[in-house]
């Protein structure tokens, strides 16, 4: 269960931690420079309650918030200092989540259909090296590392990471125990009527299958959204029944490692337990969803761009502008 905005005083209460512990749900707690002082308490209280805890580091919005080629140096510096402090306090988490997403300013522009540029800036190779080094240092301390990733990376062919290049998110280059692809069906609300709920369900199914094929035993899927996140205007589930459908589709596609975004939304739409029970106990779907022409076209275009762009990056066809999409 991801927790992005819940205040520490509420997060460590028994009525929050006990339902997680009873169901064996890991707490994935966001930590930012202005809240890093709370990390020791979060880890200690979660551990005392019997809850496994992963920390989910983010930096300031002005510098990108999430981990990407544009923010690698600052993100790595923050995480390594955080781990040093936690080690000194004997409060290292069980796991560390690297949230591989483009800078928040770009994502806001894309969601509002007002992009300022098409691709993330920054040295991709240097970023991959920096992230690899930081994750290795975490593992050396006994902290397992995994990633949250955007669904576009599922379209990248092996060795042809076009979407990872455009987004500045080097998923394939990092040593990760698991990759959790964020298949948030509610976000089709950003499509302004071009996609419906049934389209979203089909995309969850397709994404979960692709995730399983790509990472097999390391595959995980994030579902949501129950409440709004960093953008502040994310479309959310109408009710818990939509989560149950998504859980069923992901499980039918062979994914059992599931995450839910987010705890704050579930607490605001109490009881928390009904959201956790849907996540943990929702049965696999009996049948796959219908794949409409619109969904097939969207999947085909995404994969086609990935193939053409990947070949361009590999030098087999016309080059790719580092600040933009493929140049035909």
C-alpha positions as CSV (number, residue, x, y, z in Angstrom):
1,X,0.0,0.0,0.0
2,X,1.5,3.3,-1.1
3,X,1.2,6.2,1.3
4,X,2.1,9.6,-0.3
5,X,0.5,12.2,1.8
6,X,-0.6,10.7,5.2
7,X,0.8,12.7,8.1
8,X,3.2,10.7,10.3
9,X,1.0,11.2,13.4
10,X,-1.9,9.4,11.6
11,X,0.3,6.9,9.7
12,X,1.7,5.3,12.8
13,X,-1.6,4.9,14.6
14,X,-2.7,1.4,15.5
15,X,-6.0,1.8,13.5
16,X,-3.9,2.3,10.4
17,X,-1.0,-0.2,11.0
18,X,-3.1,-3.0,12.5
19,X,-5.2,-3.7,9.3
20,X,-2.0,-3.8,7.3
21,X,-0.4,-6.2,9.6
22,X,-3.4,-8.5,9.8
23,X,-3.4,-8.9,6.0
24,X,0.4,-9.0,5.5
25,X,0.3,-5.7,3.4
26,X,3.6,-3.8,3.1
27,X,3.5,-0.1,3.9
28,X,5.3,1.9,1.1
29,X,5.9,5.3,2.8
30,X,6.9,8.4,0.9
31,X,9.9,10.3,2.3
32,X,10.9,13.7,1.1
33,X,13.6,16.1,2.2
34,X,11.1,18.0,4.4
35,X,9.8,14.8,6.0
36,X,13.0,12.8,6.2
37,X,13.1,13.4,10.0
38,X,10.0,11.2,10.3
39,X,11.6,8.1,8.6
40,X,13.0,6.6,11.8
41,X,9.7,6.8,13.5
42,X,7.8,5.4,10.6
43,X,10.2,2.4,10.3
44,X,10.2,1.8,14.0
45,X,6.4,2.0,14.6
46,X,5.7,-0.1,11.5
47,X,8.1,-2.8,12.6
48,X,6.7,-2.8,16.1
49,X,3.2,-3.3,14.7
50,X,4.5,-6.2,12.5
51,X,4.2,-4.3,9.2
52,X,6.9,-4.7,6.6
53,X,8.0,-1.2,5.4
54,X,9.5,0.1,2.3
55,X,10.6,3.7,2.0
56,X,9.7,5.6,-1.2
57,X,12.1,8.6,-1.6
58,X,11.2,11.7,-3.5
59,X,13.0,15.0,-3.9
60,X,11.6,18.5,-4.2
61,X,9.2,19.2,-7.0
62,X,11.4,22.0,-8.3
63,X,14.0,19.3,-9.1
64,X,11.6,16.7,-10.6
65,X,10.2,14.9,-7.5
66,X,10.7,11.4,-9.0
67,X,13.8,9.5,-10.1
68,X,14.8,10.1,-13.8
69,X,17.7,11.2,-15.9
70,X,16.9,14.8,-15.0
71,X,17.0,14.2,-11.3
72,X,19.5,11.4,-10.8
73,X,22.3,13.3,-9.0
74,X,20.0,15.0,-6.5
75,X,17.8,11.8,-5.9
76,X,20.9,9.7,-5.3
77,X,22.4,12.2,-2.9
78,X,19.2,12.4,-0.9
79,X,18.8,8.6,-0.7
80,X,22.3,7.9,0.3
81,X,22.2,10.5,3.1
82,X,18.8,9.1,4.2
83,X,20.2,5.6,4.4
84,X,23.2,6.8,6.4
85,X,20.9,8.5,8.9
86,X,18.7,5.4,9.2
87,X,21.6,3.1,9.6
88,X,23.0,5.2,12.4
89,X,19.6,5.0,14.2
90,X,19.3,1.2,13.5
91,X,16.1,2.0,11.5
92,X,16.8,0.8,8.0
93,X,13.6,-0.2,6.1
94,X,13.0,-3.6,4.7
95,X,13.0,-2.3,1.1
96,X,13.5,0.8,-1.0
97,X,11.3,1.8,-3.9
98,X,12.8,3.9,-6.7
99,X,9.9,5.7,-8.4
100,X,11.0,6.0,-12.0
101,X,8.9,8.7,-13.6
102,X,9.6,11.9,-15.6
103,X,9.9,15.2,-13.8
104,X,6.6,16.3,-12.3
105,X,6.5,19.5,-14.4
106,X,6.5,17.4,-17.6
107,X,3.9,15.1,-16.3
108,X,1.6,18.0,-15.3
109,X,2.0,19.3,-18.8
110,X,1.2,16.0,-20.4
111,X,-1.8,15.4,-18.3
112,X,-3.2,18.8,-19.2
113,X,-2.3,18.2,-22.9
114,X,0.1,21.2,-22.7
115,X,3.5,19.6,-23.0
116,X,6.5,22.0,-23.1
117,X,8.7,19.3,-24.6
118,X,8.4,15.7,-25.6
119,X,11.4,14.1,-23.8
120,X,13.2,14.3,-20.5
121,X,16.6,16.0,-20.5
122,X,19.7,14.6,-18.8
123,X,22.5,12.1,-19.4
124,X,20.7,8.7,-19.5
125,X,23.9,6.7,-19.1
126,X,25.2,8.7,-16.2
127,X,21.8,8.5,-14.5
128,X,21.7,4.7,-14.9
129,X,25.2,4.4,-13.3
130,X,24.2,6.7,-10.5
131,X,21.0,4.8,-9.7
132,X,22.8,1.5,-9.9
133,X,25.5,2.6,-7.5
134,X,22.9,3.9,-5.0
135,X,20.7,0.8,-5.2
136,X,23.8,-1.4,-4.7
137,X,24.7,0.6,-1.6
138,X,21.2,0.0,-0.3
139,X,21.4,-3.7,-0.9
140,X,24.8,-3.8,0.8
141,X,23.0,-2.6,3.9
142,X,20.4,-5.4,3.6
143,X,17.7,-3.2,2.0
144,X,16.1,-4.8,-1.0
145,X,15.4,-2.5,-4.0
146,X,12.5,-2.4,-6.5
147,X,11.0,0.1,-8.8
148,X,7.7,1.7,-9.7
149,X,7.5,2.2,-13.4
150,X,5.1,3.9,-15.9
151,X,3.2,1.5,-18.2
152,X,4.7,2.8,-21.5
153,X,8.0,1.0,-20.7
154,X,6.0,-2.3,-21.3
155,X,6.1,-1.5,-25.0
156,X,9.9,-1.4,-25.2
157,X,11.5,-4.4,-26.9
158,X,14.5,-6.0,-25.2
159,X,17.6,-3.9,-25.9
160,X,15.5,-1.2,-27.6
161,X,14.4,1.0,-24.7
162,X,12.7,3.9,-26.7
163,X,10.1,4.8,-24.1
164,X,12.7,4.5,-21.3
165,X,14.9,6.9,-23.2
166,X,12.1,9.4,-23.9
167,X,10.9,9.3,-20.3
168,X,14.5,9.2,-18.8
169,X,13.6,6.2,-16.7
170,X,16.2,3.4,-17.2
171,X,14.2,0.4,-15.9
172,X,16.1,-2.2,-17.8
173,X,19.5,-0.9,-16.7
174,X,18.9,-1.2,-13.0
175,X,19.4,-4.2,-10.6
176,X,15.8,-4.6,-9.3
177,X,14.2,-7.3,-7.3
178,X,10.8,-6.4,-8.7
179,X,9.3,-4.0,-11.2
180,X,5.8,-2.6,-10.2
181,X,4.1,-1.1,-13.3
182,X,1.5,1.5,-12.4
183,X,-1.6,0.4,-14.2
184,X,-4.0,3.0,-12.7
185,X,-7.2,2.5,-14.6
186,X,-8.9,5.5,-13.1
187,X,-6.4,7.8,-14.9
188,X,-8.3,7.2,-18.2
189,X,-10.3,10.2,-16.9
190,X,-7.5,12.3,-18.3
191,X,-8.4,11.1,-21.8
192,X,-11.4,13.4,-21.8
193,X,-13.9,10.9,-23.1
194,X,-11.7,9.2,-25.6
195,X,-11.4,6.2,-23.3
196,X,-14.1,4.6,-21.1
197,X,-14.0,2.4,-18.0
198,X,-14.2,-0.7,-20.1
199,X,-11.2,0.5,-22.2
200,X,-9.3,1.0,-18.9
201,X,-10.1,-2.5,-17.8
202,X,-8.8,-3.9,-21.1
203,X,-5.6,-1.9,-20.7
204,X,-5.1,-3.3,-17.1
205,X,-5.4,-6.8,-18.5
206,X,-3.0,-6.2,-21.4
207,X,-0.5,-4.4,-19.2
208,X,-0.6,-7.1,-16.5
209,X,0.0,-9.8,-19.1
210,X,2.9,-7.8,-20.7
211,X,4.4,-7.2,-17.2
212,X,4.2,-10.9,-16.5
213,X,5.8,-11.8,-19.8
214,X,8.6,-9.3,-19.4
215,X,9.6,-9.8,-15.8
216,X,8.0,-13.1,-14.8
217,X,8.7,-13.7,-11.1
218,X,9.8,-10.1,-10.7
219,X,6.6,-8.7,-12.1
220,X,4.2,-6.6,-9.9
221,X,1.3,-4.3,-10.7
222,X,0.2,-1.1,-9.0
223,X,-3.6,-0.4,-9.1
224,X,-5.6,2.7,-8.4
225,X,-6.2,5.4,-7.8
226,X,-8.2,5.5,-4.6
227,X,-7.2,9.1,-3.9
228,X,-5.4,11.9,-5.6
229,X,-1.6,12.0,-5.6
230,X,1.1,14.6,-6.4
231,X,-0.7,16.1,-9.4
232,X,-3.7,16.9,-7.2
233,X,-6.3,16.3,-9.9
234,X,-6.0,12.6,-10.6
235,X,-9.3,10.9,-11.5
236,X,-10.1,8.2,-8.9
237,X,-12.1,5.0,-8.5
238,X,-15.8,5.5,-8.4
239,X,-16.0,2.8,-5.7
240,X,-14.3,-0.3,-4.3
241,X,-16.0,-2.5,-7.0
242,X,-13.7,-0.9,-9.6
243,X,-10.7,-2.0,-7.6
244,X,-12.1,-5.5,-7.3
245,X,-12.4,-5.7,-11.1
246,X,-8.8,-4.5,-11.6
247,X,-7.5,-7.0,-9.0
248,X,-9.4,-9.8,-10.8
249,X,-7.9,-8.9,-14.2
250,X,-4.3,-8.6,-12.8
251,X,-4.6,-12.0,-11.0
252,X,-6.1,-13.6,-14.1
253,X,-3.1,-12.3,-16.0
254,X,-0.8,-14.1,-13.6
255,X,0.2,-11.2,-11.3
256,X,-0.1,-11.9,-7.5
257,X,2.3,-9.1,-6.3
258,X,-0.1,-6.2,-6.2
259,X,0.1,-2.6,-4.8
260,X,-2.6,-0.1,-4.2
261,X,-2.4,3.7,-4.5
262,X,-3.0,5.1,-2.1
263,X,-3.5,4.9,1.7
264,X,-4.6,8.5,2.1
265,X,-7.5,7.9,-0.3
266,X,-8.5,4.7,1.4
267,X,-8.5,6.5,4.8
268,X,-10.6,9.3,3.4
269,X,-13.0,6.8,1.9
270,X,-13.3,4.6,5.0
271,X,-13.4,1.9,6.1
272,X,-9.8,1.2,5.2
273,X,-10.4,-2.5,5.6
274,X,-12.7,-2.8,2.6
275,X,-10.0,-1.5,0.2
276,X,-7.4,-3.8,1.8
277,X,-9.7,-6.8,1.5
278,X,-10.4,-6.1,-2.2
279,X,-6.7,-5.9,-2.8
280,X,-5.8,-9.0,-0.8
281,X,-8.8,-11.3,-1.4
282,X,-10.3,-10.2,-4.8
283,X,-10.6,-13.4,-6.9
284,X,-9.2,-13.8,-10.5
285,X,-11.5,-12.8,-13.3
286,X,-13.3,-15.6,-15.0
287,X,-12.8,-14.2,-18.5
288,X,-10.5,-11.6,-20.1
289,X,-12.1,-8.3,-21.1
290,X,-13.1,-7.5,-24.6
291,X,-10.4,-5.7,-26.6
292,X,-12.1,-3.0,-28.6
293,X,-10.7,-1.6,-31.8
294,X,-9.8,1.6,-29.9
295,X,-7.7,-0.4,-27.3
296,X,-6.1,-2.5,-30.0
297,X,-5.2,0.7,-31.9
298,X,-3.7,2.4,-28.8
299,X,-1.6,-0.7,-28.0
300,X,-0.4,-1.0,-31.6
301,X,0.6,2.7,-31.9
302,X,2.5,2.5,-28.6
303,X,4.3,-0.6,-29.6
304,X,5.0,0.7,-33.1
305,X,6.5,3.9,-31.8
306,X,8.6,1.9,-29.4
307,X,9.9,-0.3,-32.2
308,X,10.7,2.5,-34.6
309,X,12.2,4.7,-31.9
310,X,14.2,1.8,-30.5
311,X,15.7,1.0,-33.9
312,X,16.6,4.7,-34.3
313,X,18.3,4.7,-30.9
314,X,20.2,1.6,-32.0
315,X,21.4,3.4,-35.1
316,X,19.5,1.2,-37.5
317,X,17.3,4.0,-39.0
318,X,17.2,7.8,-38.9
319,X,18.4,9.3,-35.6
320,X,16.3,10.4,-32.6
321,X,16.5,14.0,-31.4
322,X,17.4,13.7,-27.7
323,X,14.9,16.5,-26.8
324,X,12.0,15.1,-28.9
325,X,10.3,12.2,-30.5
326,X,11.5,10.1,-33.4
327,X,12.3,12.1,-36.6
328,X,11.0,10.1,-39.5
